[in-house]
């Protein structure tokens, strides 16, 4: 660890990308050993952010140093998770079209970490073995990650970024299988796994830092059977009673605080509001009711005197003119809003399949950020596959 300063170590650990656990195992030979699992999610190198590539390579370097130190201390080590690098061309669908594929810094790091001869005996480079390639050295199309935006999973147009790496002795002696589960959906990655011929050795007692020994958790819910079985341990029972009393006191204090801050209605207004269900069907006292002594105008007062025929015709003509003007105004407004809210334009057809395209938006920073464009709606796949997306591209006209 002398290669890194304390600030660099804190920065590399600040994103919480590694989880280390240790277990005692018994091999098929009856030997007991410590197995260290390092579950990682390695950083992604964004081409637009050079500093992330440097961060990724520092993370790789620290991961290798830590794993080799555990091996030197006598522990078996398994590194599993998303390493965010496709190691060999067979692990990437479009490797032949990627410039300087073998020269990628992440692939060079994996070359130094992994043995180049799989499970065969003899000389090797790194202390670890890619367990999947140990059992499936020539399996093509074995991918674990696909672009969710382009729908590449439908045509298996992806790469293998997720691994189960084991130290050489462990893989050769105890690994029985290593597999991928591409049929398991739910993410742009799929699960990976391995089968080992080992058995776990139970601990004689809980470690001293186990949560059940911490004072703030003693006596609280530990297992589901605690809901059904009364506590017999006096230490747990007393702690639980104290915690329960403390919780009740805090609840009463919270309720009192809420009551003190809640505005109280005045005596005059306390009679207002709903008292029971029947108040929904009773007239509200706040609305004025019609007086019983109110005199309505007589019917004769509403009858207008008989008008002449000319006046009637004049009123009819005036009403028809008003209706015509209102109709014309309505049609003008309708045509205006139709011109403004004309709806989406029809999608152009791609040249490869003569099918409607999909519209996308440029998310990459640059002069075209936010611009819309059209591409083929089919999922991304191998260029040789006629059912995959064609290379149609068209900028959307500005609205």
N, C-alpha and C positions, 0 to 999 in steps of 0.2 A: 504493500500500500504506500510505500515511500514515493511512488511515482505521482501521487496525487496530494494536493494540499487539503487541509480540512475544509476550506471553502468549496473546492471542487467536489469533494466527497458529499458534502451536504447538498450541493446543486444536483448531483447525479441521483441522489436518493430522494429529492424533494417531490418528484412526480409519482412516487409509489409504484414503480414498475417491476419490482421483484418481491417475491414472498418465499422465504426460506423456512423449511420445516425439517426436523430430524426424527427418524424412527429407528427402532431396533428391530432387525429382521433375523430370521434363521434360514439359511440356504438349505438346498436339498441334501447337502453333505452334513448338515447338522451344525454348521458353524454360525455363530452369532456375530453380526456386524452392524455398524451404524450406516443407515442409508439417508443421505441428504437430498431432499427434493428442492430444486430451485425453479419456481414457477415464474416465468418472465413474460413481459409484454415490451419488447424492445422498441425503441423510438423509430419513427418513420422519417426518412430523409426527404424533405420537401425541396424540389429543385429550385423553387423561388426563395428559399431560406437557407443559405449556405451554412449558417451557424448551427442549424439542426443536424447537418451531416457531421460536423465536428462533435456535437453532443452525442450522436449515435455511436461514433467510433470510440469516444471515451467510455461510453456505457459498455460497449463490446469488450474493450480492454479490461475494464474493471471486473466484468463478469468472468472472463477467462482467468484472471488472477485469483479471484475468489474461489472458483471451481478447482483450480489446480492446487490451491492451498488446502482445501478440504481433502483432496485426494492424498496429498502428502501427509496429512494428519491421520490417515488410515480409514477414512470413510468412503463408501461408495457414493457416487454422485449421479443424479439424473437432472438434466436441464430440459424442461418442457415448456411449451407455450409458443407464442407468436414471435419468431425471431425477425420478421419483416425483411427477409432476404431469401430469394430463390437461389439455392446453391449452384445447381448444375443446369445446363440447357434443357435437360429432360424434365426439370422442375418448373419450366416456364414455357407457355404455349408459343409465344412470339419471340423466343430468344434469338432466332436466326436474323431477325430484323432489328435487333437492338445493337447499337454501336458499342463496341468495346465491352461486351457482356462479361468476359472473363476478367477484365481489369477493374471491375467494380470493387471499391474498398471493402464492402460488406462480404463479398464472396471470397476475397483474399483472406479476410479474418476467419471465415469458416474453413478455408483450406488449412489454416494453421491449427484450428481447433479439432478437426475431424481426421480420423484415419482414412487413408485413401484406398485401403484394400478391404473395406467392409469387415466381414467376420472371419476372413481368412487369416491364418497365422503368418508370421513373418514380420518384416519391417513395416513400420507405419509412421505417419507424420504426427498427428495429434493424439491426445489421450482419449478422445471420445469417438463414438460411432453413431452415425445416423441409423437408428434402429429400423426405420421403414425400408431404407435402401439395403439394409443387411438381409432382409427377408424378400424384398421385391426390387432387386437391383436394376431390372430393365422395364419395369412397369411404366408405360406412357399414359399421359392423361391423368396422373395421380395428383390432383390439385386440391387445395384446401381454402383458397380465397378467390373470389370473383367480384367484378365490379357490379354493385347493385344498381347503379344509375343506368348502365347500358344493358342490363339484363343478360350479362355474359354467362350466367350460371346455366341457362337453358341449353346452351351449346357447349358447356364445359370449356369455356375460353378463359382460363385463369392461371394461377401459379400456386406452388406449394411453399407457403410461408410458415407453417406450423409444424413443429418437430417434437420428437421424443428422443433426446440424445442421452446415451448412457456411457459410463466409462467402459473401457474395452473389456476388462475382466468381467464386469457385471453382465454386459450384453452377451458375451460368449457363453457364460456359465448358467445364467438364470433366465434370459429372455426367451420366451416361447413364441411370441408373435408380436407384430406391430401393425397397426391398421389405421385406415381413415374411414370416416363416416360421412361421405358427401350427401347422403340421402337425408340427413338430419338438417332441417331448415331452422330459421330463426335469426340468422345473422349473415353477413357477407363472408364469414368464415365457417368452416365445419369442424366438428370435434376430431381429435386424434387420440390414439391410445396404444397401450402395449400390455402384454400378458407376461408376468414373471412367475417363476416357480419358487417363490419364497413365501414364508409365513411370518406374520408380525408377532413380536414378543411383547405381551402386555407388561406395562410398568407395574412394579410392586406397590407404588404409591403415587399420588398426584404430585406433580412438580410444585415446589414451594411458591411459585408465582401464579398458580392456578387461581382463577377468579373466585372460586368458592372460599378461599382463605382470606380474601380481602375484606376488611371490616365493612365497607360500604355495600357489599353484596351479600354478606352472611345472612342467612335466614330468608332470603328472597326466593323467588321461583327458580328451582334448579332443574327439575324434570317434570314431565307431564303427569307422572303418578303422584306428584305432590298435590295435585288438585283433588285426588281421591283418597290419599292416605294421610292421616294426621301425623304431624311431626313428633318424633319420639326423642330426638336429641335435645337435651335441655339447653345446650348452648344456642342451637338454631332457634328453638322455641322462644327463649328470652329475647334473642336478637330480633326475631320477627315481631314479637309483641312491642318492643321498643320502637321498631320501625313503623308499625301500624299506628301506635299512639302518636308518634311524631307526624305521620302523614295526616291523621285526623285533625290534629291541632292546626296544621298548616292549611287544611281544607276549610276549617272554621274561620281562620284568619282571612283567607281569600274571599269567602262569602261575605264576611263583615265589611271587607274593603269594597266589594262590589256594591253592597247596600248603601255604603256611605257616599259613594260617587254617583249613585243612580238618582236622578231628579225625582222628587216626590210630588205628586199632584196635589193641588190645593183642595181645600174642603169643598169649595164651590164646584170644582171640576171633577171631584172624585165620583160624583154620581153619574158622570158621563161614561160612555164606553159600553162594551158588551158585558152584561151580567150573567146571562144564561142563553140557552139555545133559542128560546122563544123571542129574544130581542131581535133576532133576524127578521121576524115577521110582524113586528110592531112598528108603527110609524115613529120616526124620530121626533123628539120634542123640540129639536133645534130648527126644524123646518116650519115655517108659518102655515097654519091650516086655514082653509077658506072659512069665512064667517058665515054662520047659518042665516044671518039677516041680510046677506048680500043680495041685492035685487038685480036680476038679469034683464037685459033690454028685451022689449017685446018683439015678437016676430014681425009685426007691422013696421017697426022702426027700421028693420033691415031690408025691407022690400023697396027697391028703387022704382021711381015712376017709369011708365012705359016710354021707351025711346022711339024715335022715328026710324024708318027703314034706311034712310040715307046715313044716319049716324051709326046704325048697326053695320052697314057695308063698309063704312070708313074704318071702323074698329077692326073688322075682319081683315081688310087689306093691310092695315098697320100691323096687325099681329103676324100675318104671313111674311111681311118684310122683315120684321124683327127676327122671326124664326130662320129666315134665309140668311140673314147676316150672322146669326149665331152659328149656323151650320158651316158657313164659309170660314169663320174664325176657328172653329174646331178642326176643320180639315187642314187649315194652315198650321195650327199647332201640332197636329198629328204628323204632318210631313216634316216639320222641323225636328221633332224628337226622333223620328225615324232616321233622319240624316245624321243626327248626333249619336244615337244609340243604335247603330246599324247591326250590332252583334259581331261576333268574330268572323274574320275573313275565311274563306274556304282554304283548306290546307293544300299546298302544292303536292304534286305526285313525284315520288322519287323516280329516277330514270332506270334503276335496276329492276324494280318490281312493278312500277306503275301503281303504287299504293300511296295513300295519304301519309304525309310525313308527320313528325312531332316537332314541336317548337321547344327550343332550349335557350338558356340565357348564359352568357359568358360570365363566369365567376372569377376567373383569373385576373389579378391586377394587371392593368395595362391600358392602352388606348381604346380597346374594345370592351372594357368592363361594362356590363349592363346591357350590351347589345343582344338582340334576339336573332336566332338563326334556325333553319330547318334542316333536319337530317332524317334518314330512313328510320322508320318506326320499328324495324325488326331488331332482335337482340344481337349484340356484338358476338362475332364468332370468327372462325378461320376464314381467310380470304378465299380459300378454295371451296368453301361450303356455299352452295347457291342459296341455301335457306337463311344464311346470316345477313347481317346488315350490309348494304351496298355503300359505296363511298360518296353518295350524293350529299351535297352541302349547298345551302343557299342562305344568304343574309336576308333578314326580314326588312322590308321597307319601313322607314320611319313613319309613324302615324302623325 
